[in-house]
């Protein structure tokens, strides 16, 4: 019952007045609402009992209490191998699933998504479907919803675990958000509509919350939502903690491991292109041209493919058949982290 009350009060108008609370968190939501589609995020959570971070959609309307529509991806800091999914309809009918993971969601960035159609809702992790809902409640999930993300400490400890105030500041880190439009008559049912890589805050797309609700130990503050190196950072901290650009600049973003990679180079038309294929998806911050070096060769541009495993370097002239040394150094690291010989071939 407490969880029901907490969620019922959760998405009231952001203009509601609230008493000052001891902590401040952050919440961001789209200005536009969406009906059906694929909703995808790459994010990393915080390791602390008593709080959670989320990626979800919600029917942001005064009638939500009796026409509830919400689809959740929630990561609780108390668990080291779990994500929670939920579909809430009608008068707060919950359809919740605790999904065990084979990794710690607080240690690295992972991709989470859900596909929402008139017939089903399915959730995936790192591109693999792990859970699917069908049934009567899916037909009631028919209201346009906003995409939302937030970080906050809960006062309902039986759900999130006891709160540890020594852990703050805590950070929810989001690498990107993608929205795919639902195309029921197409061969590919979901078509990419837009992607936000958080190179900046797009105020035409996003708005920031300033409210709180019963059961939430914090007030949402727009100042606690900032971007750094292509990440959206939502901060949970004491109410007297000022989230400045300097503090965010000093924040170390971990979880950018790249694994082994293969490299080839080719002369195509008037350009020399060096193509790097990583063994696993990487963060696009690794794809900046300044992270790569080829002795005696100017790297003019780096292009990151949507599959997140391929990077193309557009370079100055290279001699066909000659071997070059490619050095790759991810951000925040020093030394020759990755070196490989590259031989140019003609295509």
VEXRO-417441 format. One record per residue (C-alpha): residue number from 1; residue in one letter; chain; x, y, z. Coordinates in nm, 4 decimals, padded with zeros to 6 digits. Last residue first. Layout:
! residues N
PT|NUM|A|A|X|Y|Z
...
! end
This chain:
! residues 347
PT|347|X|A|03.9840|-00.0611|-05.2644
PT|346|X|A|04.3491|00.0074|-05.1900
PT|345|X|A|04.5158|-00.1273|-04.8773
PT|344|X|A|04.6815|00.0662|-04.5960
PT|343|X|A|04.8641|-00.1350|-04.3315
PT|342|X|A|04.7907|-00.0635|-03.9656
PT|341|X|A|04.9986|-00.1863|-03.6722
PT|340|X|A|04.8259|-00.1930|-03.3366
PT|339|X|A|04.8609|-00.0116|-03.0066
PT|338|X|A|04.6117|00.0101|-02.7208
PT|337|X|A|04.6615|00.1654|-02.3790
PT|336|X|A|04.9833|00.3342|-02.4772
PT|335|X|A|05.0069|00.5629|-02.1785
PT|334|X|A|04.7433|00.7535|-01.9908
PT|333|X|A|04.3798|00.6990|-01.9024
PT|332|X|A|04.0992|00.9459|-01.8288
PT|331|X|A|03.9672|00.9359|-02.1837
PT|330|X|A|04.0551|00.6213|-02.3800
PT|329|X|A|04.4041|00.6019|-02.5401
PT|328|X|A|04.4328|00.4470|-02.8867
PT|327|X|A|04.7624|00.4276|-03.0719
PT|326|X|A|04.7831|00.3261|-03.4369
PT|325|X|A|05.1264|00.2416|-03.5768
PT|324|X|A|05.1659|00.2606|-03.9533
PT|323|X|A|05.2667|-00.0050|-04.2055
PT|322|X|A|05.3139|00.0938|-04.5690
PT|321|X|A|05.1306|-00.0989|-04.8389
PT|320|X|A|04.9508|00.2062|-04.9800
PT|319|X|A|05.1019|00.5269|-04.8460
PT|318|X|A|04.8787|00.7409|-04.6235
PT|317|X|A|04.7298|01.0811|-04.7084
PT|316|X|A|04.5472|01.2668|-04.4360
PT|315|X|A|04.2959|01.0902|-04.2188
PT|314|X|A|03.9256|01.0180|-04.1792
PT|313|X|A|03.9009|00.7822|-03.8835
PT|312|X|A|03.6046|00.5444|-03.8870
PT|311|X|A|03.4822|00.4010|-03.5574
PT|310|X|A|03.2830|00.0783|-03.5306
PT|309|X|A|03.1385|-00.0896|-03.2206
PT|308|X|A|02.8570|00.1517|-03.1272
PT|307|X|A|02.6169|-00.0013|-03.3838
PT|306|X|A|02.5240|00.3576|-03.4718
PT|305|X|A|02.8702|00.4154|-03.6157
PT|304|X|A|03.1070|00.6737|-03.4678
PT|303|X|A|03.2880|00.8985|-03.7160
PT|302|X|A|03.6272|01.0459|-03.6280
PT|301|X|A|03.7651|01.3423|-03.8214
PT|300|X|A|04.0889|01.5007|-03.9369
PT|299|X|A|04.3437|01.2505|-03.8100
PT|298|X|A|04.6786|01.3779|-03.9385
PT|297|X|A|04.9333|01.1072|-04.0111
PT|296|X|A|05.3040|01.0991|-03.9223
PT|295|X|A|05.2482|00.8694|-03.6250
PT|294|X|A|04.8869|00.7575|-03.5997
PT|293|X|A|04.7096|00.8811|-03.2856
PT|292|X|A|04.3604|00.8240|-03.1536
PT|291|X|A|04.1796|00.9662|-02.8502
PT|290|X|A|04.1873|01.3164|-03.0031
PT|289|X|A|03.9588|01.1941|-03.2813
PT|288|X|A|03.6695|01.1357|-03.0444
PT|287|X|A|03.5322|00.7822|-03.0531
PT|286|X|A|03.5920|00.6937|-02.6891
PT|285|X|A|03.3274|00.9480|-02.5826
PT|284|X|A|03.0932|00.7346|-02.7985
PT|283|X|A|03.0785|00.4719|-02.5277
PT|282|X|A|03.1760|00.1260|-02.6396
PT|281|X|A|02.9943|-00.1755|-02.7807
PT|280|X|A|03.2050|-00.4941|-02.7763
PT|279|X|A|03.5005|-00.6333|-02.9730
PT|278|X|A|03.5805|-00.2931|-03.1159
PT|277|X|A|03.5995|-00.2433|-03.4913
PT|276|X|A|03.8396|00.0323|-03.5969
PT|275|X|A|03.8265|00.1587|-03.9561
PT|274|X|A|04.1018|00.3766|-04.0937
PT|273|X|A|03.9761|00.5761|-04.3906
PT|272|X|A|04.1984|00.7493|-04.6431
PT|271|X|A|03.9926|00.9808|-04.8584
PT|270|X|A|03.9910|01.0766|-05.2258
PT|269|X|A|03.7948|00.7745|-05.3448
PT|268|X|A|03.8477|00.5051|-05.0792
PT|267|X|A|04.2003|00.4236|-04.9607
PT|266|X|A|04.1598|00.1549|-04.6958
PT|265|X|A|04.2693|00.0888|-04.3400
PT|264|X|A|04.1976|-00.2019|-04.1085
PT|263|X|A|04.1757|-00.2407|-03.7330
PT|262|X|A|04.0491|-00.5072|-03.4954
PT|261|X|A|03.9614|-00.4355|-03.1339
PT|260|X|A|04.0136|-00.5748|-02.7877
PT|259|X|A|03.8044|-00.4596|-02.4942
PT|258|X|A|03.6567|-00.1101|-02.4716
PT|257|X|A|03.6091|-00.0360|-02.1040
PT|256|X|A|03.4225|00.2897|-02.0510
PT|255|X|A|03.2799|00.2177|-01.7066
PT|254|X|A|03.4022|00.5164|-01.5155
PT|253|X|A|03.3066|00.8805|-01.5326
PT|252|X|A|03.5331|01.0746|-01.2994
PT|251|X|A|03.3643|01.3905|-01.1765
PT|250|X|A|03.6018|01.6870|-01.1797
PT|249|X|A|03.4088|01.8617|-01.4583
PT|248|X|A|03.0865|01.8041|-01.2632
PT|247|X|A|03.2366|01.9830|-00.9673
PT|246|X|A|03.3548|02.2704|-01.1872
PT|245|X|A|03.0167|02.3029|-01.3594
PT|244|X|A|02.8607|02.3480|-01.0178
PT|243|X|A|02.6230|02.1261|-00.8216
PT|242|X|A|02.5794|02.3255|-00.5019
PT|241|X|A|02.5363|02.1106|-00.1919
PT|240|X|A|02.3106|02.2774|00.0673
PT|239|X|A|02.0195|02.0410|-00.0061
PT|238|X|A|02.2420|01.7386|00.0448
PT|237|X|A|02.3057|01.5464|-00.2746
PT|236|X|A|02.1489|01.3467|-00.5589
PT|235|X|A|02.2960|01.4419|-00.8963
PT|234|X|A|02.1659|01.3735|-01.2478
PT|233|X|A|02.4504|01.3650|-01.5035
PT|232|X|A|02.3658|01.3607|-01.8755
PT|231|X|A|02.6726|01.2406|-02.0606
PT|230|X|A|02.8436|01.3735|-02.3734
PT|229|X|A|03.1586|01.4931|-02.2034
PT|228|X|A|02.9657|01.6414|-01.9090
PT|227|X|A|02.5991|01.7456|-01.9032
PT|226|X|A|02.4021|01.8866|-01.6098
PT|225|X|A|02.0914|01.8118|-01.4047
PT|224|X|A|02.1244|01.9101|-01.0375
PT|223|X|A|02.0511|02.2752|-01.1117
PT|222|X|A|01.7019|02.1729|-01.2228
PT|221|X|A|01.6229|02.0786|-00.8593
PT|220|X|A|01.3992|01.7878|-00.7604
PT|219|X|A|01.3173|01.7877|-00.3905
PT|218|X|A|01.4425|01.4967|-00.1836
PT|217|X|A|01.3246|01.2406|00.0716
PT|216|X|A|01.0543|01.1058|-00.1589
PT|215|X|A|00.7828|00.9166|00.0284
PT|214|X|A|00.5328|01.1961|-00.0153
PT|213|X|A|00.6096|01.3940|-00.3304
PT|212|X|A|00.8656|01.6413|-00.4658
PT|211|X|A|00.8591|01.9196|-00.7233
PT|210|X|A|01.0990|02.1274|-00.9344
PT|209|X|A|01.1150|01.9097|-01.2464
PT|208|X|A|01.3201|01.9902|-01.5546
PT|207|X|A|01.2058|02.0115|-01.9171
PT|206|X|A|01.3579|01.8432|-02.2222
PT|205|X|A|01.3233|01.8544|-02.6021
PT|204|X|A|01.3367|02.2243|-02.6921
PT|203|X|A|01.5603|02.2758|-02.3919
PT|202|X|A|01.8256|02.0559|-02.5509
PT|201|X|A|02.0854|02.0138|-02.2772
PT|200|X|A|02.4236|01.9738|-02.4464
PT|199|X|A|02.6356|01.6973|-02.5966
PT|198|X|A|02.3643|01.4855|-02.4442
PT|197|X|A|02.3676|01.2139|-02.7119
PT|196|X|A|01.9971|01.2582|-02.7893
PT|195|X|A|01.8692|01.0252|-03.0606
PT|194|X|A|01.5667|01.0729|-03.2834
PT|193|X|A|01.3062|00.8885|-03.4905
PT|192|X|A|01.4734|00.5485|-03.5271
PT|191|X|A|01.2275|00.3133|-03.6967
PT|190|X|A|01.0603|00.0274|-03.5092
PT|189|X|A|00.8523|-00.2455|-03.6745
PT|188|X|A|01.1138|-00.3277|-03.9381
PT|187|X|A|00.9165|-00.4932|-04.2178
PT|186|X|A|00.6709|-00.2056|-04.2017
PT|185|X|A|00.2973|-00.2271|-04.1323
PT|184|X|A|00.3190|-00.1754|-03.7550
PT|183|X|A|00.5656|00.1174|-03.7711
PT|182|X|A|00.6338|00.2179|-03.4085
PT|181|X|A|00.8658|00.5193|-03.3894
PT|180|X|A|01.2066|00.4621|-03.2313
PT|179|X|A|01.3216|00.6937|-02.9510
PT|178|X|A|01.6836|00.6963|-02.8388
PT|177|X|A|01.8394|00.8241|-02.5169
PT|176|X|A|02.2143|00.8596|-02.4659
PT|175|X|A|02.5013|00.8263|-02.2172
PT|174|X|A|02.3002|00.8658|-01.8976
PT|173|X|A|02.4709|00.8800|-01.5584
PT|172|X|A|02.2795|00.8809|-01.2298
PT|171|X|A|02.5063|01.0289|-00.9655
PT|170|X|A|02.5381|01.0208|-00.5883
PT|169|X|A|02.6636|01.2966|-00.3573
PT|168|X|A|02.5929|01.1488|-00.1135
PT|167|X|A|02.6849|00.8127|00.0421
PT|166|X|A|02.7020|00.9243|00.4070
PT|165|X|A|02.3229|00.9626|00.4194
PT|164|X|A|02.2694|00.5824|00.4042
PT|163|X|A|01.9009|00.5141|00.3359
PT|162|X|A|01.7614|00.1806|00.4453
PT|161|X|A|01.6509|-00.0556|00.1634
PT|160|X|A|01.4652|00.0415|-00.1537
PT|159|X|A|01.1319|-00.1347|-00.1029
PT|158|X|A|01.1131|-00.2026|00.2714
PT|157|X|A|01.2877|00.1328|00.3114
PT|156|X|A|00.9905|00.3404|00.2046
PT|155|X|A|01.1451|00.6858|00.2574
PT|154|X|A|01.2919|00.6741|-00.0931
PT|153|X|A|01.5984|00.8621|-00.2143
PT|152|X|A|01.5829|01.0169|-00.5659
PT|151|X|A|01.7319|01.0014|-00.9169
PT|150|X|A|01.5281|01.0756|-01.2307
PT|149|X|A|01.4568|01.0028|-01.5949
PT|148|X|A|01.1421|01.0642|-01.8005
PT|147|X|A|01.0031|01.0015|-02.1489
PT|146|X|A|00.6522|01.1469|-02.1778
PT|145|X|A|00.3460|00.9359|-02.2483
PT|144|X|A|00.0604|00.9223|-02.4955
PT|143|X|A|-00.2195|00.7021|-02.3601
PT|142|X|A|-00.3004|00.3475|-02.4758
PT|141|X|A|-00.1757|00.1117|-02.2040
PT|140|X|A|-00.5261|-00.0193|-02.1343
PT|139|X|A|-00.4886|-00.2793|-02.4091
PT|138|X|A|-00.1721|-00.4022|-02.2376
PT|137|X|A|-00.3682|-00.4674|-01.9164
PT|136|X|A|-00.5642|-00.7491|-02.0791
PT|135|X|A|-00.2673|-00.9688|-02.1563
PT|134|X|A|00.0885|-00.9511|-02.2874
PT|133|X|A|00.4135|-00.8800|-02.1032
PT|132|X|A|00.7667|-00.9657|-02.2154
PT|131|X|A|01.0979|-01.0127|-02.0352
PT|130|X|A|01.4661|-01.0592|-02.1235
PT|129|X|A|01.4938|-00.9361|-02.4826
PT|128|X|A|01.8617|-00.9017|-02.5742
PT|127|X|A|02.0074|-00.5733|-02.7021
PT|126|X|A|02.2133|-00.4939|-02.3930
PT|125|X|A|01.9086|-00.5478|-02.1726
PT|124|X|A|01.5616|-00.5803|-02.3229
PT|123|X|A|01.2046|-00.5206|-02.2071
PT|122|X|A|00.8903|-00.6210|-02.3941
PT|121|X|A|00.5482|-00.4566|-02.3901
PT|120|X|A|00.2733|-00.6291|-02.5874
PT|119|X|A|-00.0218|-00.6077|-02.8282
PT|118|X|A|-00.0801|-00.2326|-02.8782
PT|117|X|A|00.2990|-00.1855|-02.8959
PT|116|X|A|00.5649|-00.0762|-02.6473
PT|115|X|A|00.9221|-00.1998|-02.6948
PT|114|X|A|01.1399|-00.1465|-02.3897
PT|113|X|A|01.5055|-00.0592|-02.3603
PT|112|X|A|01.8147|-00.0880|-02.1419
PT|111|X|A|02.1745|-00.0482|-02.2607
PT|110|X|A|02.4556|-00.0874|-02.0111
PT|109|X|A|02.7164|00.1473|-01.8652
PT|108|X|A|02.9397|-00.0003|-01.5985
PT|107|X|A|02.9810|-00.0587|-01.2272
PT|106|X|A|02.6406|00.0310|-01.0815
PT|105|X|A|02.4502|-00.2117|-01.3066
PT|104|X|A|02.6453|-00.5071|-01.1594
PT|103|X|A|02.6414|-00.7870|-01.4154
PT|102|X|A|02.4577|-01.1107|-01.4971
PT|101|X|A|02.1242|-00.9429|-01.4297
PT|100|X|A|01.8217|-01.0648|-01.2311
PT|99|X|A|01.4906|-00.9088|-01.3349
PT|98|X|A|01.2359|-00.8051|-01.0732
PT|97|X|A|00.9013|-00.7828|-01.2533
PT|96|X|A|00.6038|-00.5599|-01.1747
PT|95|X|A|00.2560|-00.5451|-01.3244
PT|94|X|A|00.0893|-00.2717|-01.1204
PT|93|X|A|-00.2756|-00.1651|-01.1473
PT|92|X|A|-00.2723|00.1992|-01.0409
PT|91|X|A|-00.6325|00.2888|-01.1105
PT|90|X|A|-00.5948|00.2182|-01.4815
PT|89|X|A|-00.2459|00.1068|-01.5870
PT|88|X|A|00.1049|00.0456|-01.4507
PT|87|X|A|00.3682|-00.1514|-01.6423
PT|86|X|A|00.6787|-00.2350|-01.4391
PT|85|X|A|01.0381|-00.3488|-01.4810
PT|84|X|A|01.3001|-00.3749|-01.2050
PT|83|X|A|01.6741|-00.4161|-01.2580
PT|82|X|A|01.8992|-00.6466|-01.0556
PT|81|X|A|02.2542|-00.7599|-00.9963
PT|80|X|A|02.4119|-00.5520|-00.7160
PT|79|X|A|02.0895|-00.4584|-00.5380
PT|78|X|A|02.0600|-00.1756|-00.2821
PT|77|X|A|02.1055|00.0996|-00.5432
PT|76|X|A|01.7675|00.0269|-00.6978
PT|75|X|A|01.7516|00.0353|-01.0770
PT|74|X|A|01.4161|00.1190|-01.2319
PT|73|X|A|01.2891|00.0662|-01.5878
PT|72|X|A|00.9255|00.1602|-01.5912
PT|71|X|A|00.6219|00.1909|-01.8184
PT|70|X|A|00.3423|00.4209|-01.6986
PT|69|X|A|-00.0226|00.4764|-01.7976
PT|68|X|A|-00.2701|00.5588|-01.5205
PT|67|X|A|-00.6173|00.6577|-01.6314
PT|66|X|A|-00.7843|00.6864|-01.2899
PT|65|X|A|-00.5076|00.8798|-01.1122
PT|64|X|A|-00.3674|01.0076|-01.4449
PT|63|X|A|-00.6606|01.2447|-01.5031
PT|62|X|A|-00.4495|01.5579|-01.4530
PT|61|X|A|-00.2203|01.4410|-01.7389
PT|60|X|A|00.1422|01.3302|-01.7651
PT|59|X|A|00.0947|00.9786|-01.9011
PT|58|X|A|00.4368|00.8403|-01.8024
PT|57|X|A|00.7422|00.6842|-01.9662
PT|56|X|A|01.0421|00.5434|-01.7841
PT|55|X|A|01.4142|00.5543|-01.7177
PT|54|X|A|01.5016|00.5372|-01.3512
PT|53|X|A|01.7482|00.5850|-01.0689
PT|52|X|A|01.6993|00.4551|-00.7184
PT|51|X|A|01.7677|00.5270|-00.3535
PT|50|X|A|01.7726|00.3628|-00.0095
PT|49|X|A|02.0901|00.1601|-00.0469
PT|48|X|A|02.3767|00.3041|-00.2476
PT|47|X|A|02.5649|00.1973|-00.5603
PT|46|X|A|02.4620|00.4508|-00.8254
PT|45|X|A|02.3332|00.3693|-01.1740
PT|44|X|A|02.4879|00.3609|-01.5192
PT|43|X|A|02.2964|00.4411|-01.8361
PT|42|X|A|02.2392|00.3664|-02.2028
PT|41|X|A|01.8780|00.4354|-02.2875
PT|40|X|A|01.6190|00.3015|-02.5293
PT|39|X|A|01.2472|00.3577|-02.5857
PT|38|X|A|01.0958|00.1589|-02.8705
PT|37|X|A|00.7591|00.2757|-02.9970
PT|36|X|A|00.4029|00.3296|-02.8783
PT|35|X|A|00.2295|00.6657|-02.8252
PT|34|X|A|00.4730|00.9463|-02.7440
PT|33|X|A|00.4527|01.2732|-02.5507
PT|32|X|A|00.6652|01.5797|-02.6280
PT|31|X|A|00.8199|01.8117|-02.3695
PT|30|X|A|01.0467|01.5300|-02.2629
PT|29|X|A|01.1218|01.4745|-01.8952
PT|28|X|A|01.4096|01.5431|-01.6550
PT|27|X|A|01.4288|01.4758|-01.2824
PT|26|X|A|01.6947|01.5721|-01.0312
PT|25|X|A|01.7793|01.5235|-00.6641
PT|24|X|A|01.7946|01.7504|-00.3634
PT|23|X|A|01.8201|01.6353|-00.0052
PT|22|X|A|01.7080|01.7579|00.3371
PT|21|X|A|01.3649|01.8646|00.2239
PT|20|X|A|01.2039|02.2064|00.2092
PT|19|X|A|00.8272|02.1902|00.2107
PT|18|X|A|00.6576|02.1521|-00.1220
PT|17|X|A|00.4524|02.3716|-00.3543
PT|16|X|A|00.3068|02.2040|-00.6630
PT|15|X|A|00.4415|02.3460|-00.9934
PT|14|X|A|00.5770|02.0137|-01.1143
PT|13|X|A|00.2221|01.8852|-01.1339
PT|12|X|A|00.1744|01.5474|-00.9690
PT|11|X|A|00.3858|01.2607|-01.0891
PT|10|X|A|00.4878|01.0834|-00.7731
PT|9|X|A|00.1804|01.1135|-00.5548
PT|8|X|A|00.0251|00.7944|-00.6845
PT|7|X|A|00.3665|00.6266|-00.6968
PT|6|X|A|00.4258|00.6769|-00.3272
PT|5|X|A|00.0686|00.5880|-00.2359
PT|4|X|A|00.0930|00.2589|-00.4240
PT|3|X|A|00.4316|00.1806|-00.2689
PT|2|X|A|00.2841|00.2393|00.0755
PT|1|X|A|00.0000|00.0000|00.0000
! end
